Amino acid sequence: MIMRFPHIYASAVRLLLPVVCLCSIAAASCSRQSGGAHSQEVPVAELKLLDKAIRMSGQYDARKREFTDSLKHLLAEAPEADVRRRFTLTLEISRSYKSSNADSALKYASVALGLAGDNPADRTESRVALINGLSMSGIFPQALAELDTLARADLDAAGKVEMWKAGRQLYFYMMCYVTDKSPIYESYAHHYYQFDDSLLNNLPRTDSFYAFLSAERAVTEGKYKDAKKTLETLLAGLTPESNLYGMAAFQMAEVYRNQGDETQYAAFLAKAAVSDIEAAVKEGLALPALANWLYLQGRLDEAFDYINFALEDANSGNARMRTVSIASLVPIIDQAYRKKISDSRDRMLIWFLLATFLLILTGVLLFYLGRQIKLSRESQAKLEGLSSRQESYIGSFVSLCSVYADRLDSLSKLVSVKISAGQTDELLKLVKSGRFGEPREEDFYRKIDEAFLDLYPDFVAHVNSLLRDDEQIEVKRGEGLTPELRIYAFVKLGVVESTRIAQILHYSVSTIYAYRNKMRNKAINRDTFEADVASIRRR
């Protein structure tokens, strides 16, 4: 169909070109609408790693659960009389839950405190774990009470460091609940920096946590070059799975942001978020901050996905403090969702209108193509009719030429003989009687064969395709048709009467019948053989 009517399809392509252009314009418009205002370059590689970490978060959580479950298994097997071992395992379980499940951390810290007995060091470690669990759960009054009790105790140097860490974290969580620069916030910040100073003054300079605290303090004081140098050294010595790596990466993000490099800010937020996910930390700050940044850049899909994952993660770990903190970003979630729905609705409307237009255009085009194909088929039918008549004319021409050639040849011979014998009167009678002599058959057949094979060069092959494999007819190169093929050549040309074929070829009618019957007996389908021959088309 396509090869027969190429001009029709060329017209269809010309009609479709404006439609394709319109689709491109609409798609570009939708892309611009959905893209938002991308004022900063997005760190694509880091976001891909973050997306991978989110997809694998279940595996990381499972790995953390397996470790904690192994501790629980050891605790279950520990003898009741071995209080020391049970205390050590219970405290280790509480610490394992510290950043992943607040309620469980609080539960096992309480159990550990009961097992500590009168051992001062054990009671200090238990109370620190208890304060951490209460802080993460958002139970601040009890956490403050426990911290006050611990502060009044006679602690050794290691106990004081752990108390200061717990107090620093507690007041940081409390600062997240109040507005910046408010009197309450200033009070919390004052206590926070007191604990921070105590740690900076007492931790060994080689301690990784000291390096982190000094870098964080440098960021607070605007000493970004010093902070960056310290953090680069610290990050190089940590593995991404450690909690401290995520905290350091978050501070590095703050450094880049204050230096005006928004892309690196987002990149290190993504690194910090990956670290939190791999370490199964449910109280991370990085992912909500990254979601907020992406929202401001117009990357609504990523912002929506990340903030929802952060909320689900915090809820799964019962980190009430972080859940409340993330709740401040709920307007972002709502706005992102509403804008996404609005943009989707606009795009759907555009595509609906475009699809409607294309449907109408397709109907018009199909009508046009159908009409053109119908006209082309009518033209083709006329051409086939002309071709059929042409074949009929050729058959009649060959027949006529044969008859006249035969008569002329016979007449020529008779005239020569009778004139030589002086029988002019008898010659006149013979001419009037219509008797003719035998034709020069070889030359006559050769011309017929040449003319026919010029029209149908594949005629022999087509006939052989209708015959059985053991009855194939072989015609050598340069030779004419066999008598059987010559008879069926006339059948192909529309000369089907045996008497007429006999007259043209100067065979007897019985000979023609014999040849035709012989060929039918060789055919694969005897009943339709002659019709099949007649339907052979030119190549």
N, C-alpha and C positions, 0 to 999 in steps of 0.2 A: 504493500500500500504506500509506504513512504517513498520507495524508489520510483513508483509510477507517478506520483503527484508531488514532486519536490517543491514546486512553486507554491502549493497550498501551505505547506509547512513553513516555508520561508516567510509567507505572509503572517502565519501564526506567531512566529518568533518576533517579527516586527511589532505585532500587536502587544506581545508580552513584555517587550523591553521597557515601556513606561511603567508597567506594573512592578517589575523587578526594582526599578529605581525608586518607586514609591515605597516598596517594602524596606529598602535600605534606609531611606530617609526616616521612616517610622521607627525602625529598629534603633537607629542612631539617636533619635529623639528620646526613646524609652531608656536607652542606656544612659543618656545624660541626666534624665530625671532620676533614675535609680542610683546613680553614682554619687550624688550629693556634691558638696563642696570639698574636694580633696586639696586642702591647703598644704599638706605635708606628704612627703614620700613615705609610703608604708613599708616596713621591713618584712618583705614577703617571705624570705627564707625562715626567719624566726617564727613567723605566724604559722608556717607549715609545720615546723617542729612542735609548736604548741598544739595545733590541731591533732597531730599524731599522738601527743601525750594525753590529750583529752580522750581520744578513742581508746587508749590503752590504760586509762585511769582505773578501770576495774581490775586489771592485772596487778597494778601497783598496790591497790587497796588489799587485794587478796594476798599479796606477798607480805604486807604488814600484818594482816590477820593471822597468817600462818606462823609468823614469828611470835606474836602475842599468844596464840593458841599453844605453841610449844612450851612457853613459860607457864601457862595455866596447867598444862599436862604435868609438868614437873612439880608444880605446886600441889596438885591433886595426889601425886605419888609420895610427896614428902611426909614423913611421920609427924604425928601431932606433937610428939615430944621434942622434935627438932625445931624449936621456935626460931632459932637464928636463921636457919635455911628458909623457913616459911616467910619470915620477915623480909629477907633479901629478895626472894622471888616476888612477893606481893608488891614491894616497892618498885621493883623493876617493871612489873606489869603496869603499875600506875604511870611510871615515866614513859612507857611505850605508848600509853593512851593519851599522853599529855597534849599532843597536837592533833590527834585524830578523833578522839571521842571524850568529850568533857565529862559526861556523866560517869563513864567507866573509870576515868582517871580519878575522879573524886571518890568513887566507891572504894577503889583499891587503896587509895591514900588513907582513907579512914580506917580500913582494916589494918594497914601497916602501922598506923599510929597506935592501935590497940595492941599490936604485937611487939611494939618497941619497948614496952616495959619502962624501966627506970634508966635505961641507957641514954645519956644525954645526946650523943652523936646520932643514934637511931631516931630519937624523938625529933631532933632538928631536921633530919632528912625527911621524916614523915610529915612534919608540919609544912616544910617547903613544898612537898608534893601536894599537900592539902590546899595550901594557898594557891598554887598554880591551877588546880582543878576548880576551885571556887572562882578564881579570876576568869578563866575561860568560860565557865558557866554563867558568868554575869552576876554571881551572888556576892556582891561587893561588901556589904556590912559584915558578914561572917569572915570574909577574906581579910578585911581590915582588922577585925578582932584577933584572928589568928596571927597576923603580922605583928600586931602590938604585943601579943603574948611572947612571940618569938624574939622580938627586939629587947624585951626585958630579961631574957634568959642569958645565962653566962655561956657565950658561944666561943668556940675556938676560931682561928682565922678562916678555915675552910667553911665552917658553919656561917660565919658572917658574909662571906662572898655569896653563898647560896641564898641567904636571906635578902641581900641587896638585889640579887637578880630577880627574886620573886617579887620584892617590893617595887622594883622598876617596872616589871611587866604589869603588875596590878594597877599602878597609877597610869600607865600608858593606856590600858584598856578603859580606865575611867575617863581619861581625856577624850577618848573617841565618842563619848556620850554627850558632851557639852559643846557649846559653840566656842570657836576660837575667840580669844581676847576677853571673854567674860570673866568676872571675878572668880567663879568656881573653877574655870579652866586654868586661870593663873595659879590658883592654890594647888591644883593637881600637878601642874607643870613644875611648881616649886619642889614638891616632894619627889617628883620624878627625877629632876636634875640632882637632887640631893643623893639619891641612890646611885645615879649615874656617876656623880663625882666620887663617891666612895669606891665604886668599882675601878674607875680610872686611876685612883690613887693607890689602890692595893693590889690589883692584878699584876702578874709578871708581864714585863714588856714583850716577852716572847709568846704570850698567850694569844691565840687566834681571836678570842672574844674581845680582848683588849684592843687588838687592831681594828676590829669592827667598831667598837665604841668610840675610839679616837677618830675614825673616819666619819662616823655619824655626827660627832660633835663638830668636826671641821665643816661638814655640810651645813649644820645649823648656824655656824659662825660665818658662813660665806667663804670659807677657805677651800674653794673647789679644786684647785690644782693639787693641794696637799691631800685632800680627800681622795681624788682620783688616783694619785700615785699609791696611796695606802691600799685602796680597794683593788687595784690591778694586781698588786703583790698578793693580797689575801685570796682573791679569786683564783689565781694561778696555783695556789696550794690546796685548794678544796675540790672535792668532787661535786658534780651537780646534784647528786642525790642527798647531800647533807643540808640540814635546815639552815645552817649558817651561810651556805652558798646563796640560797634564795634571799636571805636578809641582806647580804652584801650586794647582790645584783640589784635589789630594790634601791639601795642607797646610790649605786652607780647610775641608775636611771635618774635619780634626783639631781645628781651632778650634771648630767648631760642636759637635763631640762633647764637648769639654771644657767647653763652656758649657751642656751638657745638652740641646741641640737635636738629637735623633736623626734627625728627618726631614730636616733640612738636611744633616746628616752623610751620610745615604744619597744625597741629591740630588747633592751635590758629588762623592761617590765615583762616581756614575753619569756625571757630566760628565767627570771625569778619565778614566774608562774609555772613554767615547766619543772623547775626544781621543787616547788611546793607540791605539785601533783605527783612527781616521782617519789617524794618523801612521805606522801600521804598526809600532808599538812592541811588541816581543814580551816585554818585561821589566817590564811595568807592575805596580804594586802594587794599583791601585784595584779591579779586577774581583774578585780573590780576597777582598779585604776586604769588598766589597759582598756577595759570595756568603755570607760568614760572617755578616754582619749579617742578611741575609734568612733564613738558617737559624735564627738566634736568634729571629726574629720569627714563625717557623712557616711562612714562605713557601718550602716545600720544593721546589716545581717550579722556581721561578726560581733558587734557590740551586744546585740540581742542574745546571741548564742553564749557568749562568754559570761555575761552577767547572770544569765539563768543557770549556767553550770556552777558559777561561784555560789549562788544561793543554794542550789541543791547540795553542793559539797559541804557548805557550812551547816545546813540542816542535818545532813547525814552524820556529821560529827557532833551534833548537839552543841555547836559553838554559838551559844546564844549571843555572846558579846559581838562576834563577827556578823551574825545574822542581823542584829539591830543596826550595826554599822553599815552593812550593805543595803539595808532598807532605805537609807538616805538616798540611794541611787534608784529607788523605785520609779520616781518621775522619769528618769532616763529610759528605763525599761518601757514604761507606758508610752512615752513620746516616740521611742524607736518603733514600738509595735504599731502605734497608730499611724505613724508616717509610712511604715512599711505597707500596712494595709491600704492606706490612701494611694500610695504609689502603685501598688499592685492593681487597685481598682481602676486607676487611670490607664495603666498599661492594658488591662483587660478590655477596657472600653475602646482603646485605639485599635487593638488587634481584632475586636469584634467588628468594628466598623470596616476595617480593612478586609477582614474575611468576608463580610457581606458584599463589599464592593467586588472582591475577587470572584465570589460565587456568581454574581450577576454577570460579570465580564466573561466568566467561563461559559455560562449559558449562551451568551451572545456569540462567543467564539465557536462553541460547538455547533450552534445553528449555522454559522457561516461556513465552517468546515464541512458540515454535512451537505450543505447545498453545493459547495464546490466539488465535493467528491461525487455527488450525484451527477453533476454536469460532466465531470471527467469520465465517469463510467459510461454515460450516454455516448460521449465522443468515442470512447474506446470501443463500444459496441458497434458504432457506425464503421469504425476502421476495420473491425473484425469482419463485418459484413462485406466491406469492399474487398478485403483480402480473400474472403470465400468466393466472391464473384470473380476475382482475378484468377483464382485457381481453376474455376469453371471455364473461364475464357481460355486459359492455357490448354486445358484438356480438349476443348472444342477445336482450338487451333491445331493442335497436334493431330487430332483425328482428321480434320479437313486436309491438312497438308499430306497426310498419309494417303488419303483417298485420291487426291489429285496427282500426287507423285506416282501412285500406282497406275492410274489411268494414262498418265503421260508416258510412262515407260512402256506400257503394253501397246499403246497407240503408235509409239515410235518404232517398235519392232515390227508391228504388222504393216505399217506403211512401207518400211524398208523392203520387207519380203514381197509384198504384193506388187510394188512398183517394179522391183527387179524381174518379177515373173510376168509383168505386163497385165496383171489382173486388176486393173483400175476399177472396173465395175464391181468386182467382188469386194475390193477394198472399201468401196463406198458403202456396200451393204454391211460389211463388218463394223465399220465405224458407226453406222447408224444403229446397229444392233446393241452396241454398248459393251462388247466383250473386251477384256483387258488381259494383259499378260502378267507374269510373276514379277514382283518388285525386286530391287536390289536390297535385300533385307539387311545385310551386315551394316552397311552405311546408315540405313534408316534407323536400325536399333541403336547404333552408337550415338546418333544425334539425340534420340529420345532419352537415352540414359544420361548423357551429359547435361541436357537441359533439366532433367528431373533432379539429379544429384546436386546440381548447382543451387536449386531451390531448397532441397532437403538433404544436406550433406550427412546428417546423422540417421538417415532413413533405415539403413541396414541394421545399425545398432539398435534402433527402436524396435524393429521387427523381431530381431533376435531376443530382445527382452520379453517378447510375448510368446516365444517358443520354449519348449522344454530344453534342458541343458544338453541332452543327447541329440538334439535335432537342430543345432545351430547352423546357420548358413554362412559359409566363408566366401567372401569376395576378394580376390587378390587385387593388389594395387595396380591401377592402370586398366583393369578389365571392367567391362560393363556389368549390368545387372543380369542375374540369372532369369530364365523365363518366368519362374514363379514370382520373383521379386518384381519383374517388369509388369506382370499382370496386376500385382497389388499396388504398384505405383499408380496405375490408372484408377484403382479403387480409391486410393488416397486423393486423387484429383477429382473424384466424384463420378468417374465413369464406372458404374457398377454392373451394367448389363453385360452378360457374357457374350451375347451376339455382337455387341458394339466393340468390345475388346477384341473379339476374334476378327472382326472386320479390319480394325486398326493394325493388329499385329500379323495379320494374314495366317492365323491359326484356324483350325476347325473349332466349332463351338464345343464339341465333345472334348477336345484337348484343353480348352479353357476350363471346362467343368472339372476335368481330371486334376489339373494343376491346383485349382482352388480347393478342391476336396482334400488333396494331398497336404496342402498347407494347413488347413483347418485341423487335420488329424495330428499335425506336429505341435499345435498350439497348446499352451497351458490351459486356456479356457476356450474350448472349441466354439461354443455358442456365441461368444462376444468378440471373437478374433477379428472379423472384418470390421466391426464397429470400432474396435480398438485401433486398428490400422488407420481407419478414416479419421480418427481423432488425434493422430500424431501432429504435433505442432512444430513450427520452425524453431531452430535454436535461437 
